Amino acid sequence: MKVRVGMQRQVFEVPVVSEAIRRLGAPTSALVRAGDLLFTCGMPPIDLRTGDIVSGDITVQTRAVLDALDATLTFGGSSLADVVKATVFVTDPVLMAGVNAVYRERFPNGFPARTSAAIKPWPLAFDIEIECVATLR
């Protein structure tokens, strides 16, 4: 019988972010730890002061998503610099040029592994979500 050491699941209540996610009606946690890994939900563009969804072009939305992810990961003991895998969801593949421009700025020391997918638009007013897996510092 194999025993999994250090794999107990811990759900974090991230200030502003968790409440914003609940207001969207999504049955998810913003951040979960399993062992030495942190898993985020698909993060929409959240204003970290108000918890509202950030509107604007894709670069504005992408910055807001990455700011929210960084704040969420920092709360859990990590950061964007510790991301090993990211998944980017956009409502139109044409938007990826703007996403990539911001993404390059926020990961200057090497990119995490990444998958990108174009999906049907959400019923909410945003065009991007990014989820990631990060290691603890």
C-alpha positions in Angstrom: 0.0 0.0 0.0 1.4 3.4 -1.0 1.1 6.3 1.4 1.0 9.8 -0.1 3.0 12.1 2.2 2.3 15.8 2.1 -0.7 15.6 -0.2 -3.4 16.9 2.2 -5.6 19.4 0.4 -5.9 23.0 1.8 -8.4 25.5 0.4 -7.4 29.2 0.8 -9.9 32.0 1.3 -8.0 34.8 -0.7 -9.1 38.4 0.3 -11.1 40.1 -2.4 -10.5 37.4 -5.0 -12.5 34.6 -3.3 -15.4 36.8 -2.8 -15.3 38.1 -6.4 -15.3 34.5 -7.7 -18.3 33.7 -5.5 -20.1 36.8 -6.8 -19.7 35.3 -10.3 -21.6 32.2 -9.2 -18.7 29.9 -10.0 -18.5 26.9 -7.6 -14.7 26.9 -7.3 -12.0 27.9 -4.9 -9.5 30.6 -5.9 -6.6 28.7 -4.5 -5.9 25.2 -3.4 -2.7 23.7 -2.1 -1.8 20.0 -2.4 1.7 19.2 -1.1 4.2 21.7 -2.4 1.9 22.8 -5.3 -0.6 25.6 -5.6 -3.5 25.4 -8.0 -5.5 28.5 -9.0 -9.0 28.5 -10.5 -9.5 30.0 -14.0 -8.9 33.6 -13.0 -11.0 36.3 -14.7 -9.8 39.9 -14.8 -10.6 41.0 -11.2 -9.9 44.5 -9.8 -8.0 43.8 -6.6 -9.4 46.9 -4.9 -13.1 46.4 -5.6 -13.5 42.8 -6.6 -15.3 43.9 -9.8 -14.6 42.5 -13.2 -12.1 44.7 -15.2 -13.3 45.8 -18.6 -11.2 47.1 -21.4 -9.2 45.7 -24.3 -7.4 42.3 -24.0 -4.2 43.9 -22.7 -6.0 45.6 -19.8 -7.9 42.4 -19.0 -4.7 40.3 -19.2 -2.9 42.6 -16.8 -5.8 42.4 -14.4 -5.8 38.6 -14.6 -2.1 38.3 -14.0 -2.3 40.8 -11.1 -5.0 38.8 -9.5 -3.1 35.5 -10.0 0.1 37.1 -8.6 -1.8 38.3 -5.5 -3.5 34.9 -5.1 -0.3 33.0 -5.4 1.5 35.4 -3.0 -1.2 34.9 -0.5 -0.5 31.1 -0.7 3.3 31.5 -0.4 4.3 31.6 -4.1 4.4 34.0 -7.0 4.1 34.3 -10.8 7.9 33.5 -10.9 7.1 30.1 -9.4 4.4 29.1 -12.0 5.3 25.8 -13.7 2.1 25.5 -15.9 -0.5 27.9 -17.1 -3.6 27.5 -19.2 -5.0 30.5 -21.0 -8.6 30.6 -22.2 -9.7 33.4 -24.6 -13.0 34.0 -26.4 -11.2 34.6 -29.8 -7.8 33.3 -31.0 -7.1 36.8 -32.5 -6.8 38.1 -28.9 -3.7 36.0 -28.3 -1.3 38.6 -29.7 -2.3 41.1 -27.0 -2.3 38.3 -24.4 1.2 37.3 -25.4 2.5 40.9 -25.3 1.5 41.2 -21.6 2.5 37.6 -20.8 6.1 38.3 -22.0 6.3 41.3 -19.6 5.2 39.3 -16.6 7.4 36.2 -17.2 10.7 37.8 -18.0 12.8 35.0 -16.5 11.5 32.1 -18.4 8.0 31.0 -19.4 6.0 28.3 -17.6 4.7 25.5 -19.7 1.4 26.7 -21.3 -1.7 25.6 -23.1 -3.9 28.1 -24.8 -7.5 27.5 -26.0 -10.2 29.6 -27.7 -13.6 29.0 -26.2 -17.1 30.2 -26.6 -17.7 33.5 -24.7 -18.8 33.4 -21.1 -22.1 34.9 -20.3 -20.1 37.6 -18.4 -18.3 40.6 -19.8 -14.7 39.4 -20.1 -12.6 37.7 -22.7 -9.9 35.8 -20.8 -9.2 33.5 -17.9 -5.9 32.1 -16.9 -5.3 29.2 -14.4 -1.9 28.1 -13.2 0.0 25.6 -11.1 2.9 27.0 -9.0 5.4 25.6 -6.6 5.8 27.0 -3.1 8.8 29.2 -2.5 
